[in-house]
Amino acid sequence: MAVKKDVFSKLFSNNKFVFVFSLVAAFVLWMTITLVENPVRDTTFSDITISVVTDGTAAGELGLDLISITSPTATVRVSGPSYVLASLEATDISVTLPLSDVTEAGKYDINLSAASTKVGGVNIVGITPSKVTAVFDYTDTKQFNVEVEAIGAVAVSGLVADTPTVSNSADATIAITGPRSELSKISRVVAVAEVNEKLSATESFSAKLHLYDEAGNELAADAYSLPVTDLKITVPILKQKVVPLKVAFSNKPDFYAKNDISYNVSATRVSVLGPATTIDDLDSISLAPIDFDSITPNNNKFDVAPMLPNGVKLAENLEVVTVNVNIDGFAENTFTVNNFEFKNITNGLTCTATAIKNVKICGPRATVRNLKATDLYAVADLQGKTAGEYTVAVRVYSKSHDNIWQIGTYNVVVTIK
């Protein structure tokens, strides 16, 4: 017994042992007091973001996205030993939205689930809210043409305020992304500018985008993702003028260049709109040329469009004008052409060509009746051609009659040596 007493005496006379023993004793005492006096307590963590993970779920495989949730965060109350809770932080708590019941687009009431990442000792006592309403849908993108409205935009006297347009053509079509069910509601996208001015020249204004359904009700833009919500629109201020229409022809024989063939037109004048500087200098509008080679006794009615200068447009709905070429007393006949004239032949080379059969010629009936094949010749342009065989286009003329023309187009095989 004295031996044991001596051993303890020696140990407690050692300062290092006494220090270690004191630490251990203090810890045991603290643990005992903690477990006895306050073995379990509660604490609350707020504003914990609700985690929504679609990977590996039916919703994810279907391509569904979370569109909205009644509360993006939750408050979690936990319980556990004081020594565990003392080191517990909000980041150690996770709140998830279970998606096992989400199998199609729609609205779901879902009970939240919470857990602690701390190993052991922590119990989830409650979650607030315990249940949330979540909407799942497919996310689509759709293109819309942007309409323009310039409220109160009028022109000063003598000018015309034309239809406003989007200033930047790249903004004239807009891609809107959103839930499929919401995206289907959009019928019109309109850029609206409050102008309320009298304008004497073309001007641009800031406009805001508005979305409307088929019934004309405005839709809340925050339900969608828009690349822009503001853009520029332009209100063109134009001048209006009435000018005569001119009939034009291509491949016109010399005779009809000096003695115009007669015709009737469905409209002789047209009202145009354009910048004042352009309109002031505009005396007439030409129609698209009528190819003389297409005029025959059986084909003398042509629908042709006005050819408008840049920046000029029609003030009326007139897409085409009908021209009736008067060829009463004209006739057509078919010939074989054996005579040729070769232009732009390289020096030292000679040319031969095969006869062109079934060449149709049109002109005054008396002229065509007396016309012979020997009166006709075909002109071939051989510019840039070297020795060889070529198929080239030709035009048919008569040295004795300048009031006839070929009907259609013709080619000839030319051999150059």
DAPE-V907745 format. One record per pair of residues at least 24 apart in sequence whose C-alpha atoms are under 7 Angstrom apart, sorted by the first residue. I is the first residue (numbers start at 1). J is the second residue. D is the distance in Angstrom with one decimal. If there is no record, write none. Layout:
# DAPE-V907745
I:J:D / I:J:D
This chain:
# DAPE-V907745
39:81:5.5 / 39:82:6.8 / 40:79:6.6 / 40:80:5.0 / 40:81:4.3 / 40:82:6.0 / 41:79:5.5 / 41:80:5.7 / 41:81:6.2 / 41:82:6.1 / 42:77:6.9 / 42:78:5.6 / 42:79:4.2 / 42:80:6.6 / 43:77:5.8 / 43:78:5.6 / 43:79:6.4 / 44:76:5.7 / 44:77:4.3 / 44:78:6.3 / 45:75:5.7 / 45:76:5.3 / 45:77:6.4 / 45:90:5.8 / 46:74:6.4 / 46:75:4.2 / 46:76:6.4 / 47:73:5.2 / 47:74:5.5 / 47:75:5.9 / 48:73:5.1 / 48:74:5.3 / 48:75:6.3 / 48:95:7.0 / 49:73:4.3 / 49:74:6.6 / 49:95:6.9 / 50:74:6.7 / 50:95:5.1 / 50:96:5.4 / 50:97:6.7 / 51:95:6.0 / 51:96:4.6 / 51:97:6.3 / 52:96:6.1 / 52:97:5.5 / 57:99:6.9 / 58:102:7.0 / 58:103:5.8 / 59:102:5.9 / 59:103:5.8 / 59:104:7.0 / 63:138:6.5 / 64:105:6.8 / 64:136:6.0 / 64:137:5.2 / 64:138:4.9 / 65:136:5.5 / 65:137:5.6 / 65:138:5.9 / 65:139:6.7 / 66:135:6.1 / 66:136:4.7 / 66:137:6.7 / 67:135:5.4 / 67:136:5.4 / 67:137:6.4 / 67:179:6.9 / 68:134:5.7 / 68:135:5.2 / 69:132:6.7 / 69:133:5.7 / 69:134:4.4 / 69:135:6.5 / 70:132:5.8 / 70:133:5.5 / 70:134:6.6 / 71:132:6.6 / 74:127:6.7 / 74:128:5.6 / 74:129:6.1 / 75:127:5.8 / 75:128:5.0 / 76:126:5.9 / 76:127:4.7 / 76:128:6.4 / 77:124:6.3 / 77:125:5.3 / 77:126:5.2 / 77:127:6.5 / 78:122:6.6 / 78:123:5.5 / 78:124:4.6 / 78:125:5.0 / 79:122:5.8 / 79:123:5.2 / 79:124:6.6 / 79:125:6.5 / 80:121:5.4 / 80:122:4.8 / 80:123:6.3 / 81:121:6.6 / 84:121:6.7 / 92:116:5.6 / 92:117:5.2 / 92:118:6.5 / 93:117:6.3 / 105:136:5.1 / 105:137:4.5 / 106:135:5.7 / 106:136:5.4 / 106:137:6.4 / 107:133:6.9 / 107:134:5.7 / 107:135:4.4 / 107:136:6.4 / 108:133:5.5 / 108:134:5.3 / 108:135:6.3 / 109:133:4.5 / 109:134:6.5 / 137:179:5.8 / 137:180:6.6 / 138:179:5.7 / 138:180:5.5 / 139:177:6.9 / 139:178:5.4 / 139:179:4.6 / 139:180:5.7 / 140:177:5.6 / 140:178:5.7 / 140:179:6.2 / 140:180:5.7 / 141:175:6.3 / 141:176:5.5 / 141:177:4.2 / 141:178:6.6 / 142:175:5.5 / 142:176:5.5 / 142:177:6.5 / 143:173:6.6 / 143:174:5.6 / 143:175:4.4 / 143:176:6.4 / 144:173:5.6 / 144:174:5.4 / 144:175:6.4 / 144:189:6.7 / 145:172:6.0 / 145:173:4.5 / 145:174:6.4 / 145:189:6.9 / 146:172:5.3 / 146:173:5.7 / 146:174:6.8 / 146:189:5.2 / 146:190:5.5 / 146:191:6.6 / 147:189:6.1 / 147:190:4.5 / 147:191:6.1 / 148:190:5.4 / 148:191:4.8 / 148:192:6.1 / 149:190:6.9 / 149:191:6.1 / 149:192:4.8 / 149:193:6.4 / 150:192:6.0 / 150:193:5.0 / 150:194:6.2 / 150:195:6.0 / 151:193:6.1 / 151:194:5.1 / 151:195:5.5 / 151:196:6.1 / 152:194:6.9 / 152:195:5.4 / 152:196:3.8 / 152:197:6.2 / 153:195:5.5 / 153:196:5.4 / 153:197:5.5 / 153:198:6.4 / 154:197:6.4 / 154:198:5.0 / 154:199:6.1 / 155:198:5.2 / 155:199:4.7 / 155:200:6.0 / 155:237:6.6 / 156:198:5.7 / 156:199:5.8 / 156:200:5.6 / 159:237:6.6 / 159:238:5.7 / 159:239:5.0 / 160:237:5.6 / 160:238:5.1 / 160:239:6.0 / 161:235:6.8 / 161:236:6.0 / 161:237:4.7 / 161:238:6.4 / 162:235:6.7 / 162:236:5.3 / 162:237:6.0 / 162:238:6.6 / 163:235:6.8 / 164:233:6.8 / 164:234:5.5 / 164:235:4.4 / 164:236:6.3 / 165:233:5.6 / 165:234:5.4 / 165:235:6.7 / 166:232:6.3 / 166:233:4.4 / 166:234:6.1 / 167:232:5.5 / 167:233:4.7 / 167:234:5.3 / 176:224:6.8 / 176:225:5.9 / 176:226:5.2 / 177:224:5.8 / 177:225:5.0 / 177:226:6.7 / 178:223:6.9 / 178:224:4.7 / 178:225:6.1 / 185:213:5.4 / 186:211:6.5 / 186:212:5.8 / 186:213:4.9 / 187:212:5.8 / 187:213:4.7 / 187:214:5.1 / 188:212:5.2 / 188:213:6.6 / 200:237:6.7 / 201:237:5.2 / 202:235:5.7 / 202:236:4.5 / 202:237:4.7 / 203:234:5.7 / 203:235:5.6 / 203:236:6.8 / 204:232:6.4 / 204:233:5.4 / 204:234:4.2 / 204:235:6.2 / 205:232:5.6 / 205:233:5.4 / 205:234:6.4 / 206:230:6.9 / 206:231:5.9 / 206:232:4.7 / 206:233:6.4 / 207:231:5.4 / 207:232:5.8 / 207:233:6.5 / 238:273:6.0 / 238:274:5.0 / 238:275:5.0 / 238:276:6.2 / 239:273:5.5 / 239:274:5.5 / 239:275:6.0 / 239:276:5.1 / 239:279:6.6 / 240:271:6.8 / 240:272:5.6 / 240:273:4.6 / 240:274:6.8 / 241:271:5.5 / 241:272:5.5 / 241:273:6.7 / 241:279:6.9 / 242:269:6.6 / 242:270:5.4 / 242:271:4.2 / 242:272:6.3 / 243:269:5.5 / 243:270:5.6 / 243:271:6.4 / 243:283:6.1 / 243:284:5.0 / 243:285:6.8 / 244:268:5.8 / 244:269:4.1 / 244:270:6.3 / 244:284:5.0 / 244:285:6.4 / 245:269:5.2 / 245:270:6.7 / 245:284:5.9 / 245:285:5.0 / 245:286:5.7 / 245:287:6.8 / 246:284:6.9 / 246:285:6.1 / 246:286:4.6 / 246:287:6.0 / 247:286:6.1 / 247:287:5.4 / 248:286:6.6 / 248:287:6.1 / 248:288:6.6 / 248:289:4.5 / 248:290:6.3 / 249:289:4.5 / 249:290:4.5 / 249:291:5.7 / 249:292:6.4 / 250:289:5.7 / 250:290:6.0 / 250:291:4.8 / 250:292:6.0 / 251:291:6.1 / 251:292:5.6 / 251:293:6.8 / 252:292:5.7 / 253:402:6.6 / 253:403:6.5 / 253:405:6.6 / 254:402:6.3 / 255:402:5.5 / 255:403:5.2 / 256:403:7.0 / 262:325:6.2 / 262:326:5.4 / 263:323:6.7 / 263:324:5.4 / 263:325:4.2 / 263:326:5.1 / 264:323:5.7 / 264:324:5.1 / 264:325:6.6 / 265:321:6.8 / 265:322:5.6 / 265:323:4.5 / 265:324:6.3 / 266:321:5.8 / 266:322:5.3 / 266:323:6.7 / 267:321:6.3 / 271:314:6.1 / 271:315:5.4 / 271:316:6.6 / 272:312:6.7 / 272:313:5.6 / 272:314:4.4 / 272:315:5.0 / 273:312:5.6 / 273:313:5.3 / 273:314:6.0 / 273:315:5.8 / 274:311:5.8 / 274:312:4.4 / 274:313:6.5 / 275:311:7.0 / 293:405:6.7 / 293:406:5.7 / 293:407:4.6 / 293:408:5.3 / 294:407:5.8 / 294:408:6.1 / 296:362:6.6 / 297:327:6.4 / 297:330:6.5 / 297:331:6.2 / 300:324:5.8 / 300:325:5.2 / 301:325:6.4 / 329:364:6.0 / 329:365:5.7 / 330:363:5.3 / 330:364:4.2 / 330:365:4.6 / 331:362:5.7 / 331:363:5.8 / 331:364:6.1 / 331:365:4.8 / 331:368:6.6 / 332:360:6.6 / 332:361:5.4 / 332:362:4.2 / 332:363:6.6 / 332:368:6.7 / 333:360:5.6 / 333:361:5.5 / 333:362:6.7 / 333:368:6.8 / 334:358:5.5 / 334:359:5.3 / 334:360:4.4 / 334:361:6.2 / 335:359:5.1 / 335:360:6.4 / 335:373:5.8 / 336:373:6.2 / 337:373:6.1 / 337:376:6.3 / 337:377:6.2 / 338:377:6.9 / 339:376:6.8 / 339:377:4.6 / 339:378:6.3 / 340:377:5.3 / 340:378:4.8 / 340:379:5.8 / 341:377:7.0 / 341:378:6.1 / 341:379:4.7 / 341:380:6.3 / 342:379:5.9 / 342:380:5.1 / 342:381:6.0 / 342:382:6.8 / 343:380:6.2 / 343:381:4.8 / 343:382:5.9 / 344:381:6.2 / 344:382:5.5 / 344:383:5.0 / 345:382:5.8 / 345:383:6.6 / 349:416:6.5 / 349:417:5.4 / 350:416:5.7 / 350:417:5.4 / 351:414:6.6 / 351:415:5.6 / 351:416:4.6 / 351:417:6.5 / 352:414:5.7 / 352:415:5.3 / 352:416:6.8 / 353:412:6.7 / 353:413:5.7 / 353:414:4.5 / 353:415:6.3 / 354:412:6.6 / 354:413:6.0 / 356:412:6.6 / 360:406:5.8 / 360:407:5.3 / 361:404:6.7 / 361:405:5.7 / 361:406:4.6 / 361:407:5.8 / 362:404:5.6 / 362:405:5.5 / 362:406:6.3 / 362:407:6.7 / 363:403:6.2 / 363:404:4.4 / 363:405:6.6 / 375:399:6.8 / 375:400:6.7 / 386:416:7.0 / 387:416:4.7 / 387:417:5.0 / 388:415:5.8 / 388:416:5.1 / 388:417:6.6 / 389:413:6.9 / 389:414:5.7 / 389:415:4.4 / 389:416:6.2 / 390:414:5.3 / 390:415:6.5
